């Protein structure tokens, strides 16, 4: 186990795209932190609005703030740029349209992280632009998970498997560099969840902290990096990326609890199939292409059918339809059902 350095600074990485209405409030919330040993990397991901200019103005006010301007490459590439430039042992992600409460960084309790192989997490709450709670809130119990069953126990007690958002987590830079853990730039949705899974396979301890101090703001009118529709081709890439990463966790940590396996299979298998099918019939008008995708999905499902456990009679019927019905007939049914 490698010991951390005496430097306890935290780098905050923010991808910036179409955020001119929110980025100033986001940066101000960082500048108001009770934890002062932070650095901020703002990655202007080719934004077409004035976000980059606003970032430059803040960099002139505070030497802890650094701005990078690059061509648009998506949130994964933007966050990777921030990771490469990070020169502290710990880093965290914040979205440009969100805010954090004054004790958010302090609440990671970086002083308790005694090795590099740690993931530190805390909760968030989804709010509208006026700060009203929209219903979703994660708030963990205070604790440290370690030992042989640490990952399975954290999944059982705090549902940490599906807590895959980019925010609310403190990552170790040295660990990411050692194992080349970076965000997948070929997908632009769930790339943060994939990064999270690929990071967790290298940790031996998870710290959870009480409090929902991250304000995950939602504004449907803004086409930010994190709110967009998917193509079915991208949904396929996501499916074929998330499942192997989830399966690797199951194998390495010998996860056996039924409730944990059901949750992993639901999020990495069942949801994956559903995402591909829904987007395929929302988008693709060519029957021949749809049928070929269905044939490919049938091959995937034959390999994973014991892990594909949808809820509800109609969803279970879909499983058997994909496995056994003639593809042309199945295509006709799905075209009607998915409209």
C-alpha positions as CSV (number, residue, x, y, z in Angstrom):
1,X,0.0,0.0,0.0
2,X,1.5,3.3,-1.1
3,X,1.2,6.2,1.3
4,X,0.0,9.6,0.1
5,X,2.1,12.7,0.1
6,X,1.7,15.5,2.6
7,X,0.0,17.6,-0.2
8,X,-3.7,17.4,0.5
9,X,-4.8,19.8,-2.2
10,X,-7.9,18.9,-4.3
11,X,-8.2,19.7,-7.9
12,X,-11.7,20.4,-9.3
13,X,-12.2,19.6,-12.9
14,X,-15.1,21.3,-14.8
15,X,-16.0,20.7,-18.4
16,X,-17.6,23.9,-19.8
17,X,-20.0,24.0,-22.7
18,X,-23.0,26.3,-23.2
19,X,-22.9,27.3,-19.5
20,X,-22.7,31.1,-19.7
21,X,-25.9,31.4,-17.5
22,X,-24.5,29.2,-14.8
23,X,-20.7,29.0,-14.8
24,X,-20.2,32.2,-12.7
25,X,-22.4,30.9,-9.9
26,X,-20.7,27.5,-10.1
27,X,-17.2,29.1,-9.8
28,X,-18.4,31.4,-7.0
29,X,-19.6,28.4,-5.0
30,X,-16.1,27.0,-5.3
31,X,-14.5,30.2,-4.2
32,X,-16.7,30.2,-1.1
33,X,-15.5,26.8,0.1
34,X,-14.4,26.4,3.7
35,X,-11.7,24.1,2.4
36,X,-9.2,26.5,0.9
37,X,-6.5,24.1,-0.6
38,X,-8.2,23.7,-3.9
39,X,-7.2,24.2,-7.5
40,X,-9.7,24.6,-10.3
41,X,-9.3,23.5,-13.9
42,X,-11.9,24.9,-16.3
43,X,-11.9,23.0,-19.6
44,X,-13.7,25.1,-22.3
45,X,-14.8,22.3,-24.7
46,X,-15.3,24.5,-27.7
47,X,-18.3,26.2,-26.3
48,X,-20.1,28.5,-28.8
49,X,-21.3,31.0,-26.1
50,X,-19.5,33.3,-23.7
51,X,-18.6,30.6,-21.1
52,X,-15.0,30.6,-22.1
53,X,-14.7,34.4,-21.7
54,X,-16.3,34.2,-18.2
55,X,-13.8,31.5,-17.2
56,X,-10.9,33.7,-18.3
57,X,-12.2,36.6,-16.2
58,X,-12.3,34.4,-13.1
59,X,-8.8,33.1,-13.8
60,X,-7.5,36.7,-13.6
61,X,-9.1,37.1,-10.2
62,X,-7.7,33.9,-8.5
63,X,-4.4,32.2,-9.3
64,X,-5.9,28.9,-8.2
65,X,-8.0,28.9,-11.3
66,X,-6.7,27.6,-14.7
67,X,-8.6,27.8,-18.0
68,X,-7.9,25.5,-21.0
69,X,-9.6,26.1,-24.4
70,X,-9.9,23.1,-26.7
71,X,-12.0,22.0,-29.7
72,X,-15.2,20.3,-28.9
73,X,-14.7,16.6,-28.0
74,X,-17.4,15.8,-25.5
75,X,-17.4,15.5,-21.7
76,X,-15.1,12.5,-21.6
77,X,-12.3,14.3,-23.5
78,X,-12.8,17.5,-21.5
79,X,-12.5,15.6,-18.2
80,X,-9.5,13.7,-19.5
81,X,-7.8,17.0,-20.2
82,X,-8.4,18.0,-16.6
83,X,-7.0,14.8,-15.3
84,X,-3.8,15.1,-17.4
85,X,-3.3,18.7,-16.1
86,X,-4.1,17.8,-12.5
87,X,-0.9,18.1,-10.3
88,X,-2.6,17.2,-6.9
89,X,-3.1,13.8,-5.5
90,X,-6.9,14.1,-5.4
91,X,-9.4,15.4,-7.8
92,X,-13.2,15.7,-8.2
93,X,-15.6,16.6,-11.0
94,X,-18.2,19.3,-11.0
95,X,-20.6,20.1,-13.8
96,X,-20.7,23.7,-15.0
97,X,-24.4,24.1,-14.5
98,X,-24.3,23.0,-10.8
99,X,-23.3,24.5,-7.5
100,X,-21.8,23.2,-4.3
101,X,-22.5,24.2,-0.7
102,X,-19.7,25.8,1.3
103,X,-18.6,22.7,3.2
104,X,-18.7,20.3,0.2
105,X,-14.9,19.9,-0.3
106,X,-14.3,19.8,3.4
107,X,-16.9,17.0,3.6
108,X,-14.7,14.6,1.6
109,X,-12.3,14.5,4.6
110,X,-9.2,14.0,2.5
111,X,-7.2,14.0,5.7
112,X,-8.6,10.5,6.4
113,X,-7.4,9.1,3.1
114,X,-4.3,7.2,4.1
115,X,-3.6,5.5,0.9
116,X,-4.0,6.0,-2.9
117,X,-6.4,3.1,-3.3
118,X,-9.4,4.9,-1.9
119,X,-12.7,6.2,-3.3
120,X,-14.4,8.9,-1.2
121,X,-18.0,9.6,-1.9
122,X,-20.8,11.9,-0.7
123,X,-24.3,12.6,-1.8
124,X,-26.1,15.2,-3.9
125,X,-29.6,16.5,-4.5
126,X,-31.3,17.4,-7.8
127,X,-32.8,20.8,-7.7
128,X,-34.3,23.3,-10.2
129,X,-32.7,26.7,-10.9
130,X,-34.6,28.1,-7.9
131,X,-33.1,25.5,-5.6
132,X,-36.3,23.5,-5.1
133,X,-35.8,19.8,-4.6
134,X,-36.9,17.8,-7.6
135,X,-37.1,14.5,-5.8
136,X,-33.8,12.8,-6.3
137,X,-31.4,12.9,-3.3
138,X,-28.5,10.7,-2.4
139,X,-27.4,10.9,1.3
140,X,-25.1,8.2,2.6
141,X,-24.3,7.0,6.1
142,X,-20.9,8.0,7.5
143,X,-18.5,5.1,7.3
144,X,-15.4,3.3,5.9
145,X,-15.7,0.0,3.9
146,X,-12.6,-2.1,3.9
147,X,-11.6,-5.8,4.2
148,X,-12.6,-8.8,2.0
149,X,-16.2,-7.9,1.4
150,X,-15.9,-4.1,1.4
151,X,-17.3,-3.6,-2.2
152,X,-20.2,-6.0,-1.8
153,X,-21.1,-4.5,1.6
154,X,-21.0,-0.9,0.2
155,X,-23.3,-2.0,-2.7
156,X,-25.8,-3.6,-0.2
157,X,-25.8,-0.8,2.4
158,X,-25.4,2.3,0.2
159,X,-26.4,1.2,-3.3
160,X,-23.0,2.4,-4.5
161,X,-23.0,0.4,-7.8
162,X,-25.5,2.6,-9.5
163,X,-24.1,5.8,-8.0
164,X,-22.3,6.4,-11.3
165,X,-22.6,10.1,-11.8
166,X,-19.4,12.1,-12.3
167,X,-20.1,14.2,-9.3
168,X,-19.9,13.5,-5.5
169,X,-16.6,11.5,-5.7
170,X,-13.0,12.1,-4.8
171,X,-10.6,10.3,-7.1
172,X,-6.9,9.6,-6.7
173,X,-4.7,11.0,-9.5
174,X,-1.8,8.6,-8.8
175,X,-4.1,5.5,-9.0
176,X,-5.6,6.8,-12.3
177,X,-2.1,7.3,-13.8
178,X,-0.8,4.0,-12.6
179,X,-3.6,2.0,-14.2
180,X,-4.4,4.5,-17.0
181,X,-7.9,5.0,-15.8
182,X,-9.4,7.6,-18.1
183,X,-12.9,8.4,-19.5
184,X,-13.9,6.7,-22.7
185,X,-14.0,9.4,-25.4
186,X,-16.0,7.1,-27.9
187,X,-19.2,7.5,-25.8
188,X,-20.8,10.7,-24.6
189,X,-23.3,9.4,-22.1
190,X,-22.6,7.1,-19.1
191,X,-18.8,7.6,-19.7
192,X,-18.7,8.8,-16.1
193,X,-20.3,5.6,-14.8
194,X,-17.8,3.6,-16.9
195,X,-14.9,5.6,-15.4
196,X,-16.3,5.0,-11.9
197,X,-16.5,1.2,-12.5
198,X,-13.0,1.1,-14.0
199,X,-11.6,3.1,-11.0
200,X,-13.3,0.9,-8.4
201,X,-11.7,-2.2,-9.6
202,X,-8.4,-0.8,-8.3
203,X,-9.5,0.4,-4.8
204,X,-9.5,-1.5,-1.5
205,X,-11.4,1.0,0.6
206,X,-14.4,3.2,0.2
207,X,-15.2,6.2,2.4
208,X,-18.9,7.4,2.5
209,X,-19.8,10.8,4.0
210,X,-23.2,12.0,5.1
211,X,-24.7,15.1,3.5
212,X,-26.2,16.2,0.2
213,X,-24.0,19.3,-0.4
214,X,-23.8,19.1,-4.2
215,X,-26.7,20.9,-5.9
216,X,-27.3,19.0,-9.2
217,X,-29.3,21.7,-11.1
218,X,-31.6,20.8,-13.9
219,X,-32.6,23.1,-16.7
220,X,-34.2,21.4,-19.7
221,X,-33.7,24.5,-21.9
222,X,-29.9,24.3,-21.8
223,X,-28.1,21.8,-24.2
224,X,-25.2,21.2,-21.8
225,X,-22.7,18.3,-22.0
226,X,-24.8,16.1,-19.7
227,X,-28.3,16.4,-21.2
228,X,-28.8,15.1,-24.7
229,X,-30.5,12.4,-26.7
230,X,-28.6,9.3,-27.7
231,X,-28.3,7.5,-31.1
232,X,-28.8,3.8,-31.0
233,X,-25.2,3.4,-32.3
234,X,-23.9,5.2,-29.2
235,X,-26.3,3.2,-27.0
236,X,-24.7,0.0,-28.4
237,X,-21.2,1.3,-27.6
238,X,-22.3,2.1,-24.1
239,X,-23.9,-1.3,-23.6
240,X,-20.7,-3.0,-24.9
241,X,-18.5,-0.9,-22.6
242,X,-20.5,-0.9,-19.3
243,X,-21.2,-4.7,-19.2
244,X,-17.6,-5.8,-19.4
245,X,-16.6,-3.3,-16.7
246,X,-19.4,-4.4,-14.4
247,X,-18.6,-8.1,-15.1
248,X,-14.9,-7.5,-14.2
249,X,-16.0,-6.1,-10.8
250,X,-18.2,-9.2,-10.1
251,X,-15.3,-11.5,-11.0
252,X,-12.5,-9.7,-9.2
253,X,-14.4,-9.2,-5.9
254,X,-16.3,-12.5,-6.2
255,X,-19.6,-10.7,-5.7
256,X,-22.3,-13.2,-4.8
257,X,-25.1,-11.5,-3.0
258,X,-28.3,-12.0,-5.0
259,X,-29.6,-8.4,-4.4
260,X,-26.3,-7.0,-5.6
261,X,-26.1,-9.2,-8.7
262,X,-29.7,-8.4,-9.6
263,X,-29.0,-4.7,-9.3
264,X,-25.8,-4.9,-11.4
265,X,-27.5,-7.0,-14.1
266,X,-30.5,-4.6,-14.2
267,X,-28.3,-1.6,-14.7
268,X,-25.6,-3.1,-17.0
269,X,-27.7,-5.7,-19.0
270,X,-31.4,-5.1,-18.8
271,X,-31.2,-1.3,-19.1
272,X,-28.6,-1.7,-21.8
273,X,-30.9,-3.7,-24.0
274,X,-33.8,-1.4,-23.4
275,X,-31.7,1.7,-24.2
276,X,-30.6,0.2,-27.6
277,X,-34.0,-0.9,-28.6
278,X,-35.8,2.3,-27.7
279,X,-33.3,4.5,-29.5
280,X,-33.2,2.1,-32.5
281,X,-36.9,2.5,-33.1
282,X,-37.0,6.1,-32.3
283,X,-34.3,6.9,-34.9
284,X,-33.8,4.2,-37.6
285,X,-36.2,4.1,-40.5
286,X,-34.4,1.5,-42.6
287,X,-35.9,-1.9,-41.8
288,X,-32.9,-3.9,-43.0
289,X,-30.6,-2.0,-40.6
290,X,-33.0,-2.5,-37.7
291,X,-33.2,-6.2,-38.4
292,X,-29.4,-6.5,-38.5
293,X,-29.2,-4.7,-35.1
294,X,-31.8,-7.1,-33.7
295,X,-29.8,-10.1,-35.0
296,X,-26.7,-8.7,-33.2
297,X,-28.7,-8.1,-30.0
298,X,-30.0,-11.7,-30.2
299,X,-26.4,-12.8,-30.2
300,X,-25.6,-10.7,-27.1
301,X,-28.8,-11.9,-25.4
302,X,-27.9,-15.5,-26.0
303,X,-24.7,-14.9,-24.1
304,X,-26.3,-12.9,-21.3
305,X,-29.9,-14.3,-21.1
306,X,-29.4,-15.6,-17.5
307,X,-28.4,-12.0,-16.5
308,X,-31.2,-10.3,-18.4
309,X,-34.0,-10.2,-15.9
310,X,-36.5,-7.5,-16.8
311,X,-39.4,-6.5,-14.6
312,X,-43.0,-6.9,-15.7
313,X,-44.8,-9.4,-18.0
314,X,-44.4,-7.3,-21.2
315,X,-40.6,-6.8,-20.6
316,X,-40.2,-10.6,-20.0
317,X,-42.1,-11.3,-23.1
318,X,-39.7,-9.0,-25.0
319,X,-36.8,-11.1,-23.8
320,X,-38.2,-14.3,-25.3
321,X,-39.4,-12.4,-28.4
322,X,-35.8,-11.2,-29.1
323,X,-34.4,-14.7,-28.5
324,X,-36.9,-16.8,-30.5
325,X,-39.3,-14.8,-32.8
326,X,-38.4,-14.4,-36.5
327,X,-36.5,-11.2,-36.8
328,X,-38.8,-9.7,-39.5
329,X,-41.9,-10.4,-37.3
330,X,-40.2,-9.0,-34.2
331,X,-39.3,-5.8,-36.1
332,X,-42.9,-5.2,-37.0
333,X,-44.0,-5.7,-33.4
334,X,-41.3,-3.4,-32.0
335,X,-42.0,-0.7,-34.6
336,X,-45.6,-0.5,-33.3
337,X,-44.7,-0.8,-29.6
338,X,-41.9,1.8,-29.6
339,X,-43.8,4.6,-31.3
